[in-house]
């Protein structure tokens, strides 16, 4: 556990050091470029080691995980070990399926502590949380609703939510923002803490132009065994503390940059989540947002814009992506109503780039009477139309027992 916390912190610190150097003028000369290359290698190495440990399970103890580069590093290690209770503290708490009160996830604070801003809530009976205020404990029913996976909005409303995930790269983010601005459309961006620290100007522009920013965790880690066995089992090294720490660091980066709270929504990296993981996030104010799937596996609103290999069986051309979005739900009464589209702020394609069709897609949908909305707009309408207690509204997946 201590090893995982240490590696998570190391990955975040290396990414931040890289961001500071990239933003500074010293990175333009030869020594600066060499130092940038060294720091970028360190950041990538730290992330690989973190992913290894999260995926190692019971064998994690055999993995080397720390080095002592300086007296400061030694001091930080000792403090981390003390915080984790290595010197005789209580055993780590085991996972539980039931969500817990948000206060239970926060360490005790003194008057000198700087509180962490929580995401603003969408629950009507609860005012938006101010920075540094603890989120009040929720009832079991409210926490259960928060842990549901939202995949679609109101089936009677001609609106669609475009969402864009940002991991670390942002080579097409500016063009995407230009396309949205050209059609006067707003979207929801799910950003990692790394993205926020590496691309502050883009994040400020997103906020200034009225887009919504949700949480994509700090370092984009794997959370379940899906990549290995196509099952959504929580990785042994992934705990509630790990997940909450990832959410918090992203919040802190966003709040430090913009002075605002993040939207109360998150999206799991790689689509890896389950009721247990969603419950941990729900306890600190986050609802999970997936994307819309239609009739059969061949129809969904994951654009596959992240696939760059033309030989891949799931590769979709730019024109094919546009046609599938516009034709989604054709022949059914609900059509595209309440759809959640998944796209990305980076692309490895040099040609046939999906985001180049974004203005055309938006214009076509607007001509058909659809309105591009944020996830907040979509969820508010979904909540207003929710059926009797105990029944999930369209687009919400009930929590598994």
C-alpha positions as CSV (number, residue, x, y, z in Angstrom):
1,X,0.0,0.0,0.0
2,X,2.8,2.5,0.9
3,X,4.7,1.5,-2.2
4,X,1.6,2.3,-4.4
5,X,1.0,5.6,-2.7
6,X,4.7,6.5,-3.1
7,X,4.7,5.6,-6.8
8,X,1.5,7.5,-7.4
9,X,3.0,10.6,-5.8
10,X,6.3,10.1,-7.8
11,X,4.4,9.9,-11.1
12,X,2.5,13.1,-10.3
13,X,5.6,15.0,-9.2
14,X,7.6,14.0,-12.3
15,X,4.7,15.1,-14.5
16,X,4.5,18.4,-12.7
17,X,8.3,18.9,-13.0
18,X,8.0,18.2,-16.7
19,X,5.1,20.7,-17.1
20,X,7.1,23.5,-15.3
21,X,10.1,23.0,-17.6
22,X,8.0,22.9,-20.7
23,X,6.3,26.2,-19.7
24,X,9.6,27.9,-19.0
25,X,11.9,29.5,-21.5
26,X,14.9,27.4,-20.4
27,X,13.5,24.4,-22.3
28,X,14.3,26.1,-25.7
29,X,18.1,25.9,-25.5
30,X,20.1,22.7,-25.8
31,X,20.7,22.1,-22.1
32,X,17.0,22.7,-21.5
33,X,15.9,20.3,-24.2
34,X,18.2,17.6,-22.7
35,X,16.8,18.2,-19.2
36,X,13.3,18.0,-20.6
37,X,14.0,14.7,-22.3
38,X,15.4,13.3,-19.1
39,X,12.4,14.5,-17.0
40,X,10.0,13.2,-19.7
41,X,11.7,9.8,-19.4
42,X,11.5,9.8,-15.6
43,X,7.8,10.7,-15.8
44,X,7.0,7.9,-18.2
45,X,9.1,5.4,-16.1
46,X,7.3,6.4,-13.0
47,X,3.9,5.9,-14.7
48,X,4.9,2.5,-16.0
49,X,6.1,1.4,-12.5
50,X,2.8,2.6,-11.0
51,X,0.8,0.7,-13.6
52,X,2.9,-2.4,-13.0
53,X,2.3,-2.3,-9.3
54,X,-1.4,-1.7,-9.7
55,X,-1.6,-4.7,-12.0
56,X,0.8,-6.9,-9.9
57,X,-1.7,-8.1,-7.3
58,X,-0.3,-10.4,-4.7
59,X,3.2,-10.4,-6.3
60,X,3.5,-6.6,-5.8
61,X,5.8,-7.1,-2.8
62,X,8.5,-8.5,-5.1
63,X,8.7,-5.3,-7.2
64,X,11.3,-2.7,-6.4
65,X,9.6,0.6,-5.9
66,X,11.8,3.3,-4.4
67,X,15.1,5.1,-4.6
68,X,16.6,7.8,-2.4
69,X,17.9,10.6,-4.7
70,X,18.6,13.1,-1.9
71,X,18.2,13.7,1.8
72,X,14.8,15.3,0.9
73,X,13.8,12.0,-0.7
74,X,14.8,10.1,2.4
75,X,12.8,12.4,4.6
76,X,9.7,12.1,2.2
77,X,10.0,8.3,2.3
78,X,10.1,8.2,6.1
79,X,7.1,10.5,6.3
80,X,5.2,8.4,3.8
81,X,5.9,5.2,5.8
82,X,4.9,6.9,9.0
83,X,1.6,8.1,7.4
84,X,0.9,4.6,6.2
85,X,1.2,3.2,9.7
86,X,4.2,1.0,9.1
87,X,5.5,1.5,12.6
88,X,2.8,-0.5,14.3
89,X,-0.3,1.4,13.1
90,X,-3.7,-0.2,12.5
91,X,-4.1,-2.6,9.5
92,X,-5.5,-1.1,6.3
93,X,-9.2,-1.1,6.2
94,X,-10.7,-3.7,3.9
95,X,-12.9,-2.7,1.0
96,X,-16.7,-2.6,1.5
97,X,-19.4,-2.5,-1.2
98,X,-21.6,0.1,0.6
99,X,-20.6,3.7,0.0
100,X,-19.4,5.6,3.1
101,X,-19.8,9.1,4.3
102,X,-17.5,11.6,2.6
103,X,-16.1,12.7,6.0
104,X,-14.8,9.2,6.6
105,X,-12.5,9.5,3.6
106,X,-10.8,12.6,4.8
107,X,-7.8,12.8,7.2
108,X,-8.2,14.8,10.4
109,X,-7.4,18.4,9.8
110,X,-5.9,21.1,12.0
111,X,-6.5,24.8,11.8
112,X,-3.3,25.2,9.7
113,X,-4.4,22.6,7.1
114,X,-5.5,23.9,3.7
115,X,-8.8,22.1,2.9
116,X,-9.4,20.4,-0.4
117,X,-12.2,21.7,-2.7
118,X,-14.9,19.1,-3.4
119,X,-16.8,18.9,-6.6
120,X,-20.1,20.8,-6.6
121,X,-23.1,18.6,-6.2
122,X,-26.0,18.2,-8.6
123,X,-28.5,17.1,-5.9
124,X,-31.2,19.8,-5.5
125,X,-31.4,19.6,-1.8
126,X,-27.7,20.2,-1.3
127,X,-26.1,23.6,-2.1
128,X,-22.9,23.6,-4.0
129,X,-19.9,22.8,-1.8
130,X,-17.6,25.7,-1.2
131,X,-13.8,25.0,-1.4
132,X,-12.6,23.5,1.9
133,X,-16.0,22.4,3.1
134,X,-16.7,18.8,3.9
135,X,-19.5,17.2,1.8
136,X,-22.3,16.2,4.1
137,X,-23.0,12.5,4.6
138,X,-25.6,11.1,2.2
139,X,-28.3,8.6,2.9
140,X,-27.9,5.0,1.6
141,X,-30.5,5.7,-1.2
142,X,-28.7,8.9,-2.2
143,X,-25.3,7.3,-2.2
144,X,-26.6,4.4,-4.2
145,X,-28.1,6.7,-6.8
146,X,-24.8,8.5,-7.1
147,X,-23.0,5.2,-7.7
148,X,-25.0,4.4,-10.8
149,X,-23.4,4.5,-14.2
150,X,-24.9,7.1,-16.5
151,X,-24.9,6.0,-20.1
152,X,-27.7,8.1,-21.6
153,X,-29.9,11.0,-20.9
154,X,-33.6,11.7,-21.3
155,X,-35.0,9.7,-24.3
156,X,-37.6,12.3,-25.0
157,X,-35.3,15.3,-25.3
158,X,-33.5,16.1,-28.6
159,X,-30.2,16.8,-27.0
160,X,-26.8,15.1,-27.2
161,X,-23.7,15.5,-25.0
162,X,-20.3,15.5,-26.6
163,X,-17.6,14.5,-24.2
164,X,-13.8,14.6,-24.7
165,X,-11.2,12.7,-22.7
166,X,-7.8,14.3,-22.0
167,X,-5.1,12.0,-20.7
168,X,-1.7,13.8,-21.1
169,X,-1.5,14.8,-24.8
170,X,-3.5,17.5,-26.4
171,X,-2.3,17.8,-30.0
172,X,-5.8,18.3,-31.4
173,X,-7.5,20.0,-28.4
174,X,-7.2,23.5,-29.9
175,X,-8.8,22.4,-33.2
176,X,-11.6,20.7,-31.3
177,X,-12.3,23.9,-29.3
178,X,-12.3,25.8,-32.5
179,X,-14.9,23.5,-34.0
180,X,-17.1,23.7,-31.0
181,X,-16.8,27.5,-30.9
182,X,-17.7,27.7,-34.6
183,X,-21.1,26.0,-33.9
184,X,-21.6,27.7,-30.6
185,X,-21.7,24.3,-28.9
186,X,-20.7,23.4,-25.4
187,X,-19.1,20.1,-24.3
188,X,-17.8,18.2,-21.2
189,X,-14.1,17.6,-20.9
190,X,-12.9,14.8,-18.7
191,X,-9.3,15.8,-17.8
192,X,-6.5,14.2,-15.8
193,X,-4.5,16.1,-13.4
194,X,-1.5,15.6,-15.7
195,X,-3.4,17.3,-18.6
196,X,-4.4,20.2,-16.4
197,X,-0.8,20.8,-15.3
198,X,0.7,20.3,-18.8
199,X,-1.8,22.4,-20.7
200,X,-3.0,25.2,-18.5
201,X,-3.8,27.6,-21.4
202,X,-6.1,25.1,-23.0
203,X,-7.9,24.4,-19.7
204,X,-8.4,28.2,-19.1
205,X,-9.8,28.4,-22.6
206,X,-12.2,25.6,-22.0
207,X,-13.5,27.3,-18.9
208,X,-13.7,30.7,-20.5
209,X,-15.7,29.4,-23.5
210,X,-18.3,27.7,-21.2
211,X,-17.2,24.1,-21.4
212,X,-17.6,21.8,-18.4
213,X,-14.6,20.0,-16.9
214,X,-15.0,16.6,-15.2
215,X,-12.5,14.3,-13.5
216,X,-10.5,11.7,-15.4
217,X,-8.2,10.9,-12.4
218,X,-4.7,12.3,-11.9
219,X,-2.4,9.9,-13.8
220,X,-4.9,7.8,-15.9
221,X,-4.3,4.5,-14.1
222,X,-5.8,1.1,-14.7
223,X,-8.4,0.2,-12.1
224,X,-9.7,-3.2,-13.0
225,X,-8.5,-6.5,-14.6
226,X,-10.4,-5.7,-17.8
227,X,-7.2,-5.3,-20.0
228,X,-6.0,-8.8,-18.9
229,X,-9.2,-10.9,-18.7
230,X,-12.1,-8.7,-20.0
231,X,-13.6,-8.7,-16.5
232,X,-14.2,-5.7,-14.4
233,X,-12.6,-7.0,-11.2
234,X,-11.0,-4.3,-9.0
235,X,-7.2,-4.7,-9.2
236,X,-5.8,-5.9,-5.8
237,X,-3.7,-2.8,-5.3
238,X,-6.5,-0.4,-6.1
239,X,-8.1,0.8,-2.9
240,X,-10.6,3.5,-1.9
241,X,-7.7,5.6,-0.7
242,X,-5.9,5.3,-4.0
243,X,-9.0,6.3,-6.0
244,X,-9.9,9.2,-3.7
245,X,-6.3,10.4,-3.9
246,X,-6.4,10.4,-7.7
247,X,-9.6,12.4,-7.6
248,X,-8.3,14.9,-5.1
249,X,-5.1,15.6,-6.9
250,X,-7.0,16.3,-10.1
251,X,-9.4,18.6,-8.2
252,X,-6.5,20.4,-6.6
253,X,-4.8,21.0,-9.9
254,X,-8.0,22.4,-11.5
255,X,-8.8,24.6,-8.5
256,X,-5.3,26.0,-8.3
257,X,-5.4,26.9,-12.0
258,X,-8.9,28.2,-12.4
259,X,-10.2,29.0,-8.9
260,X,-13.3,26.9,-9.7
261,X,-14.6,23.5,-8.6
262,X,-14.8,20.7,-11.0
263,X,-18.1,19.4,-12.3
264,X,-19.3,16.5,-10.0
265,X,-18.7,13.9,-12.7
266,X,-15.9,11.5,-13.5
267,X,-15.0,9.0,-16.2
268,X,-12.8,6.0,-15.4
269,X,-9.7,5.7,-17.5
270,X,-10.0,2.9,-20.2
271,X,-13.6,2.5,-19.2
272,X,-12.5,0.3,-16.2
273,X,-15.0,0.6,-13.3
274,X,-17.5,-1.5,-11.3
275,X,-20.1,-0.8,-8.6
276,X,-17.4,-0.9,-5.8
277,X,-15.2,1.7,-7.5
278,X,-18.2,3.9,-8.4
279,X,-19.3,3.7,-4.8
280,X,-16.0,5.1,-3.6
281,X,-16.2,8.0,-6.0
282,X,-19.8,8.6,-5.2
283,X,-19.0,9.0,-1.5
284,X,-16.9,12.1,-2.3
285,X,-19.4,13.6,-4.7
286,X,-18.7,12.1,-8.1
287,X,-21.1,10.3,-10.5
288,X,-19.7,8.1,-13.2
289,X,-20.3,9.0,-16.8
290,X,-19.9,6.4,-19.5
291,X,-21.1,6.7,-23.1
292,X,-24.2,5.5,-25.0
293,X,-24.5,2.0,-26.4
294,X,-27.3,1.1,-28.8
295,X,-28.9,-2.0,-30.1
296,X,-26.0,-4.5,-30.2
297,X,-22.3,-4.1,-29.9
298,X,-21.9,-2.6,-33.4
299,X,-23.8,0.5,-32.4
300,X,-22.5,2.8,-29.8
301,X,-21.3,6.4,-29.4
302,X,-17.7,5.5,-28.7
303,X,-16.3,7.1,-31.9
304,X,-13.1,4.9,-31.8
305,X,-11.2,8.1,-32.7
306,X,-8.3,6.8,-30.5
307,X,-7.7,3.9,-33.0
308,X,-4.9,4.9,-35.4
309,X,-4.0,1.6,-36.9
310,X,-5.9,1.3,-40.2
311,X,-5.5,-2.5,-40.2
312,X,-7.4,-2.8,-36.9
313,X,-10.9,-4.4,-37.1
314,X,-12.3,-1.5,-35.0
315,X,-10.7,1.3,-37.0
316,X,-13.3,3.8,-38.3
317,X,-12.6,6.4,-40.9
318,X,-13.5,10.0,-40.3
319,X,-16.4,9.8,-42.7
320,X,-17.6,6.6,-41.1
321,X,-17.5,8.1,-37.7
322,X,-19.5,11.1,-38.8
323,X,-22.1,8.9,-40.6
324,X,-22.5,6.6,-37.6
325,X,-23.1,9.5,-35.2
326,X,-25.7,11.1,-37.4
327,X,-27.5,7.8,-38.1
328,X,-27.4,6.5,-34.5
329,X,-30.9,5.3,-33.5
330,X,-32.4,5.8,-36.9
331,X,-35.7,4.0,-37.2
332,X,-36.4,4.1,-33.4
333,X,-38.6,6.6,-31.7
334,X,-35.9,8.0,-29.4
335,X,-33.3,8.3,-32.2
336,X,-30.2,10.0,-30.8
337,X,-32.0,11.6,-27.9
338,X,-30.0,11.9,-24.7
339,X,-26.9,10.4,-26.4
340,X,-23.4,10.7,-24.8
341,X,-20.6,10.8,-27.4
342,X,-17.0,9.8,-26.5
343,X,-14.1,11.5,-28.2
344,X,-10.6,12.4,-27.3
345,X,-8.4,15.6,-27.1
346,X,-5.4,13.8,-28.7
347,X,-5.0,11.8,-31.9
348,X,-2.2,9.6,-33.3
349,X,-3.6,9.9,-36.8
350,X,-1.8,12.1,-39.3
351,X,-4.6,11.9,-41.8
352,X,-8.2,10.9,-41.7
353,X,-8.6,12.7,-38.4
354,X,-12.1,12.3,-36.8
355,X,-12.2,15.7,-35.2
356,X,-12.0,17.4,-38.5
357,X,-15.6,16.4,-39.1
358,X,-16.8,17.8,-35.8
359,X,-18.2,21.1,-37.3
360,X,-20.1,19.1,-40.0
361,X,-21.5,16.6,-37.4
362,X,-22.7,19.5,-35.1
363,X,-24.2,21.4,-38.0
364,X,-26.1,18.3,-39.3
365,X,-27.4,17.4,-35.8
366,X,-28.5,21.0,-35.2
367,X,-30.4,21.0,-38.5
368,X,-32.2,17.9,-37.3
369,X,-33.3,19.7,-34.2
370,X,-30.7,18.4,-31.7
371,X,-29.0,20.6,-29.1
372,X,-25.4,20.0,-27.9
373,X,-25.4,20.1,-24.1
374,X,-23.1,19.5,-21.2
375,X,-23.3,16.5,-18.9
376,X,-24.8,18.7,-16.2
377,X,-27.6,19.8,-18.5
378,X,-28.2,16.2,-19.5
379,X,-28.2,14.9,-15.9
380,X,-30.5,17.6,-14.6
381,X,-33.1,16.7,-17.2
382,X,-32.6,13.0,-16.5
383,X,-33.1,13.6,-12.8
384,X,-36.3,15.7,-13.3
385,X,-37.9,12.9,-15.3
386,X,-36.8,10.1,-13.0
387,X,-39.6,7.5,-12.3
388,X,-40.8,6.1,-9.0
389,X,-38.4,5.4,-6.3
390,X,-36.4,2.3,-6.9
391,X,-36.5,2.6,-10.7
392,X,-33.6,3.9,-12.7
393,X,-34.3,6.5,-15.3
394,X,-33.3,5.8,-18.9
395,X,-29.6,5.9,-19.3
396,X,-28.8,5.0,-15.6
397,X,-27.5,1.5,-14.9
398,X,-28.7,0.2,-11.4
399,X,-26.0,-0.7,-8.9
400,X,-25.4,-4.5,-9.0
401,X,-26.3,-6.2,-5.7
